[in-house]
Amino acid sequence: MATEQEQLAKLRDEIDEIDRHIHELINQRAQCAQRVAEVKMAHRTDVTEEPVFYRPEREAQVLRKVMERNKGPLDSEEVARLFREIMSACLALERPTRVAFLGPEGTFTQQAALKHFGHSAVCVPMPTIDDVFREVEAKAVKYGVVPIENSTEGVVHHTLDNFRSSELKISGEVELRIHQHLLVKPDTEPSRITRIYSHQQSLAQCRLWLDSRFPNVERIAVSSNAEAARRAAAEGEHVAAIAGEMAAKLYGLEHAFNNIEDHPDNSTRFLIIGHESVGSSQRDKTSILVNARNQPGALYHILEPFHRAGVDLTRIETRPANAGAWGYVFYIDLAGHQDEEPVNQALSEVSSKVVELKVLGSYPQAVL
Ligand SMILES: C=C(O[C@@H]1C=C(C(=O)O)C=C[C@H]1O)C(=O)O
């Protein structure tokens, strides 16, 4: 009978051998990605334009395949996360992806950007949602990440409104479980806290918890959770911040209380914006903006063709239209890709009945 040490030594040899294989295979995969880049460069029609290296539909398919064939013992999502990083590194070898996000450093939007593009992407913080749109429009970065809706707080109007004037397209979505923590400088006694900083959305997501645990403590809304964490780190002593894990690490804060959001399933959806249209991944969503005249039955005429075609509408938002002429602006999410039936047919029917129909993009449904 082998001793514990002998058994462990044997298993570690086995692991070393497997690592050698994995290592070799990952580099083989990276070489394939480099060849993809060479082929794209060789076949581009316009030599002044960079070919498109990032293919969200292909990446979604790779991740879905990984999850479908997974036999364990590793969890499917865990394996997909590993492949997410491998793809990210391979793509960075073709061309590093520059991504603007609603900053500063340490926000949930940055976390969403890294979840979607992996850690080899170069993330560039922007002070406002408008700036993210502008930075992508100016082609200073390839893609942008902006929040669109929170399960507790609802739609982010600022993002929706930007789509009215922007020609950018949606190329993906990211869903993030949002956990809020009460963060303090090391050795701060929670009972002595007199001031709590956070973004207004996060204060709202933790309102009941704050009412019961810190009813008399001043709550101060600041421009982002990361900014709240920065202030708590700078001001110290009697000050706390509500923010996420990334901000806590970035500013060296301790967790006084974890997961203080009122709704345990609190999550936020983010959109990826860019210049390119995305092909079908077989499991897609389409977002549209519709301007309809203010007349009886306007909404019915928009919805009826989708119902008849059997298209599943997953979200509808109404925004007040700009001055006068038009009554409503609707933002609608639906299941399916704009190039495929039945979405294609339904879209052309609706467009003949409204003032304006703008397809904001078809993109893969979030995989992770
Ligand atoms: C390799 C390609 O480029 C990128 C890298 C991918 C990967 O590493 O699997 C997948 C899609 C693209 O974002 C490709 O175009 O297929």
The ligand as an SDF file (V2000), in Angstrom:
LIG
                    3D

 16 16  0  0  0  0  0  0  0  0999 V2000
  -10.7590   33.1020  -34.5970 C   0  0  0  0  0  0  0  0  0  0  0  0
  -11.5990   34.0810  -34.8870 C   0  0  0  0  0  0  0  0  0  0  0  0
  -11.5530   35.3250  -34.2980 O   0  0  0  0  0  0  0  0  0  0  0  0
  -11.9190   35.5730  -32.9710 C   0  0  0  0  0  0  0  0  0  0  0  0
  -11.4360   34.5610  -32.0120 C   0  0  0  0  0  0  0  0  0  0  0  0
  -12.2260   33.4770  -31.6690 C   0  0  0  0  0  0  0  0  0  0  0  0
  -11.6750   32.3150  -30.8800 C   0  0  0  0  0  0  0  0  0  0  0  0
  -10.6030   32.4330  -30.3130 O   0  0  0  0  0  0  0  0  0  0  0  0
  -12.3220   31.2610  -30.8930 O   0  0  0  0  0  0  0  0  0  0  0  0
  -13.5730   33.4820  -32.0360 C   0  0  0  0  0  0  0  0  0  0  0  0
  -14.1540   34.5260  -32.7120 C   0  0  0  0  0  0  0  0  0  0  0  0
  -13.4130   35.7790  -32.9400 C   0  0  0  0  0  0  0  0  0  0  0  0
  -13.7490   36.7320  -31.9700 O   0  0  0  0  0  0  0  0  0  0  0  0
  -12.6430   33.8610  -35.9170 C   0  0  0  0  0  0  0  0  0  0  0  0
  -12.9240   34.7860  -36.6650 O   0  0  0  0  0  0  0  0  0  0  0  0
  -13.2050   32.7660  -35.9640 O   0  0  0  0  0  0  0  0  0  0  0  0
  1  2  2  0
  2  3  1  0
  2 14  1  0
  3  4  1  0
  4  5  1  0
  4 12  1  0
  5  6  2  0
  6  7  1  0
  6 10  1  0
  7  8  2  0
  7  9  1  0
 10 11  2  0
 11 12  1  0
 12 13  1  0
 14 15  2  0
 14 16  1  0
M  END
$$$$
